[in-house]
Amino acid sequence: MADIKFKTGENAPENGKYKVDSLVNGGSTSNDNTTIDMDQGEQFPPSPTSNEAAYWVKA
């Protein structure tokens, strides 16, 4: 089963750790291995390394 992706600006469906899966614009995420803690209802931020919109997945 594929990981469910969440886009920058969407709200986290549940508490947990999330990581960047890919950038919305298709750019490289090779340097982006940051994991963030999110609480349910918090908005997903831009990528911490590129500050661009990103797709996040549960870590």
N, C-alpha and C positions, 0 to 999 in steps of 0.2 A: 504494500500500500504506500502510495506517495505521501510525502509530508504535506500537510495543509499549509499554504503560504498566506501570510498577512502582509498587507502593504503599509508603508509609512502613512500615518494619519488614521489608520483603522484602530479600533479598540481591541485590546487583548481579551480573548474569550475566557481565560482562566489565569490564575497565578502561575508563575514558572519562569524558567530560564529560556531565553530566545537568542538566536544568532542570525546574522545576515546570510541569506541563501543566495541572493543575486541582487543586482541593481536594476531598477525599473528601466533605465535607459540602455541596459545590456552591457555596461562597463564592467571592468574586471573587479572581482572581490578577492583576489589572491592575497592581498594584505589585510583583509578584514576578517579577523578570527575572534572578534570581540563577542562575548556573551553578556547579555544584560538580564537583570531581574525585572520582571514586570508583574504588576498587580492587575487583577481583573478590572477591566474598564479603562485602564491607562492607554493613551495613544502611543502607537509605535513611532519612534523617532526616525530621523534620517540615519543613514549609515554613519557610525561614529568616525570612520577614517576618511571618507570622501565627502561627507555632509550632503549626500544626494539621496533621493528617494530610493528605498530598498524594499525587497521582499524578505520577510522574516519567517523563520520556522522554529518550532520547539526544539530546544537543544537536548 
